[in-house]
Amino acid sequence: MATAYYLELVVKMTEAKSDREHVPMIIFNRPDVPDRTDYIVGRSKDSPLDAIVPIGKTLVSLGVEIISIPCITAHYFYDDILSRIGIPVINMLKETANYLKANQIDRVGIMATDGTIQAGFFTEELEKQGIRVYIPGEKSQKKVMSIIYDDIKANKPYDIDGFKLVEQELREAGAQVIILGCTELSLIKKDGQTGPGFLDAMEVLAIKSIELSGASVKAEYKNLLV
């Protein structure tokens, strides 16, 4: 669903008056990539890189010039992916940090997988920009993981009340903006369930994808924080 929504975002956000003005894309959807969080936290020895790198090389062979990966946890492997594929890969974490910095945001909360939270690579990218990061407590993080895995990935209705409780915790801690730091969580914003003060990292990825392709972004998507 996250990949399908990424494609939808790119189409929806592109300023185009005809089909020919849209961004040409090749989508490689491989759901059997080993779980990124399981590998990062040590529950599995199956490296996602063994699947991700061949995908990238296939895309290169088809003439792709820039790659987008609509999975934040996969960015744990970013440097290895970049070095082994050989063409530019958009860094969703860096672009999200840059976006927040450009909008004078210096305190953020993150809702993400255990892999992203525990490995700290997203937090590190944000802190490079002088942004203070708040993460959910243990109970709230379990709720976030349940929403991602038990609800959205399982194609079931998500627990919006639980989502709101995690939001409240992060707001009370001091977060000006909450990053939807897992592309499954993007679907909650798509459904209009978040309200203002959220930044969907996948929307940032979609905008960068459009810009790097040479197309233009619609004016109504210039501010993603409203």
C-alpha positions in Angstrom: 0.0 0.0 0.0 2.9 2.4 0.8 4.3 1.9 -2.7 0.9 2.4 -4.3 0.4 5.6 -2.3 3.8 6.9 -3.3 2.9 6.5 -7.0 -0.4 8.3 -6.3 1.4 11.1 -4.5 3.8 11.8 -7.4 0.9 11.9 -9.9 -1.3 14.0 -7.7 1.5 16.5 -6.7 2.8 17.1 -10.3 1.8 20.2 -12.1 0.8 18.8 -15.4 -1.8 19.7 -18.1 -1.4 16.4 -20.0 -0.1 12.9 -19.6 3.2 13.8 -21.3 4.0 16.3 -18.5 3.9 13.7 -15.8 6.9 12.0 -14.3 8.0 8.7 -16.1 8.5 6.0 -13.5 9.2 2.3 -13.3 7.8 0.7 -10.2 9.4 -2.5 -8.9 7.1 -3.8 -6.2 8.7 -6.8 -4.3 6.8 -7.5 -1.1 9.0 -10.5 -0.2 12.0 -8.3 0.8 13.0 -9.6 4.3 11.6 -7.4 7.1 13.9 -4.5 7.7 13.1 -4.1 11.4 13.5 -7.8 12.2 17.0 -7.7 10.7 18.0 -4.4 12.4 17.0 -5.5 15.9 18.5 -8.9 15.5 15.4 -11.1 15.1 16.4 -12.3 11.7 19.6 -12.9 9.8 18.0 -12.5 6.4 19.5 -9.3 5.1 17.1 -7.1 3.1 20.1 -5.9 1.0 20.2 -9.3 -0.7 16.8 -8.3 -2.2 17.1 -4.6 -2.4 20.4 -4.4 -4.4 19.2 -6.7 -7.2 16.0 -4.6 -7.5 18.2 -1.5 -7.9 20.4 -3.1 -10.5 17.4 -4.2 -12.5 16.0 -0.7 -12.5 19.4 0.6 -13.7 19.4 -1.9 -16.5 16.0 -0.5 -17.6 17.4 3.0 -17.9 16.4 4.5 -14.5 18.5 7.5 -13.6 17.3 8.2 -10.0 15.8 5.8 -7.4 13.2 6.5 -4.7 12.7 3.9 -1.9 9.3 4.4 -0.2 10.4 2.7 2.9 12.1 4.6 5.7 13.5 1.6 7.6 15.3 0.6 4.4 17.3 3.8 4.7 19.3 2.0 7.4 21.1 0.4 4.5 21.4 3.7 2.5 25.2 3.9 2.1 25.4 0.2 1.1 22.5 0.6 -1.4 24.1 3.7 -2.9 27.5 2.2 -3.3 26.3 -1.1 -4.8 23.7 0.3 -7.2 25.8 3.1 -8.7 23.2 5.7 -9.5 21.6 8.4 -7.2 19.2 7.3 -4.6 17.1 10.0 -2.9 17.8 10.1 0.8 14.3 10.5 2.3 15.7 11.1 5.8 18.1 13.9 4.7 15.4 15.6 2.6 12.9 15.5 5.5 15.5 17.0 7.9 16.2 19.7 5.3 12.5 20.5 4.9 12.0 20.9 8.6 15.1 23.1 8.9 13.9 25.3 6.1 10.6 25.8 7.9 12.3 26.7 11.2 11.2 23.6 13.0 13.6 22.6 15.8 11.6 20.1 17.9 10.0 17.0 16.4 8.5 13.7 17.4 8.9 10.6 15.4 6.4 7.7 14.8 8.3 4.9 13.2 9.2 1.2 13.3 11.3 -0.3 16.1 14.1 -0.6 13.6 14.1 3.1 12.8 13.8 4.1 16.4 16.3 1.7 17.9 19.0 2.1 15.3 18.7 5.9 15.6 19.7 6.7 12.0 16.7 9.1 11.4 17.3 10.8 14.7 21.0 11.3 13.8 20.0 12.9 10.5 17.7 15.3 12.2 20.1 16.2 15.0 22.7 17.1 12.3 20.3 20.0 11.5 20.1 21.0 15.1 16.6 19.5 15.5 15.7 18.0 18.9 13.9 14.6 18.6 11.3 13.1 20.8 10.4 9.4 20.6 7.4 7.5 22.1 7.7 5.8 25.4 7.8 2.0 25.5 4.0 1.5 25.7 3.4 4.0 23.0 6.0 2.5 20.7 4.3 -0.8 21.0 1.1 0.8 19.9 2.8 2.4 16.9 4.2 -1.0 15.9 0.8 -2.6 16.3 -0.8 0.1 14.0 2.0 -0.5 11.4 2.1 -4.3 11.4 -1.2 -5.6 12.9 -3.4 -3.0 11.3 -2.0 -1.3 8.1 0.3 -4.0 6.8 -2.4 -6.6 7.6 -4.9 -4.5 5.6 -7.1 -4.0 8.6 -8.7 -0.8 10.1 -6.1 1.0 12.1 -6.4 2.1 15.8 -6.9 5.8 15.4 -7.5 6.3 19.1 -4.2 4.7 19.9 -2.6 6.9 17.2 -4.0 10.0 18.9 -2.7 8.9 22.3 0.8 8.6 20.9 0.4 12.0 19.3 -0.6 13.5 22.6 2.4 12.1 24.3 4.8 13.6 21.7 3.0 17.0 21.7 3.2 17.2 25.5 6.9 16.3 25.4 7.5 19.4 23.2 7.2 18.3 19.6 6.1 21.2 17.2 5.8 18.7 14.3 5.4 14.9 14.3 7.1 13.0 11.5 5.2 10.1 10.1 8.4 8.1 9.9 7.1 4.9 8.4 5.4 4.9 5.0 2.6 2.8 6.3 1.6 5.6 8.6 1.4 7.9 5.5 -2.0 6.2 4.8 -3.4 7.7 8.0 -2.6 11.2 6.8 -4.0 10.2 3.4 -7.3 9.4 5.1 -7.4 12.9 6.7 -7.0 11.5 10.2 -3.9 13.5 11.3 -4.7 17.2 11.2 -2.0 19.9 11.0 1.4 19.6 12.6 2.4 16.4 10.9 5.1 15.9 8.3 4.7 12.8 6.1 8.2 11.8 5.0 6.8 10.1 1.9 5.3 13.4 0.7 8.8 14.9 1.0 10.1 12.0 -1.1 7.4 12.5 -3.7 8.2 16.2 -4.0 11.9 15.6 -4.4 11.2 12.9 -7.0 9.2 15.3 -9.0 11.7 18.1 -8.8 14.7 15.9 -9.7 12.7 14.6 -12.8 12.5 18.2 -14.0 8.7 18.5 -13.5 7.0 21.1 -11.2 5.1 20.6 -8.0 1.6 22.0 -7.6 1.4 25.1 -5.5 -0.9 23.6 -2.9 1.8 21.1 -1.9 4.5 23.7 -1.2 3.6 23.6 2.5 3.3 20.1 3.8 2.8 21.1 7.5 -0.7 22.6 7.2 
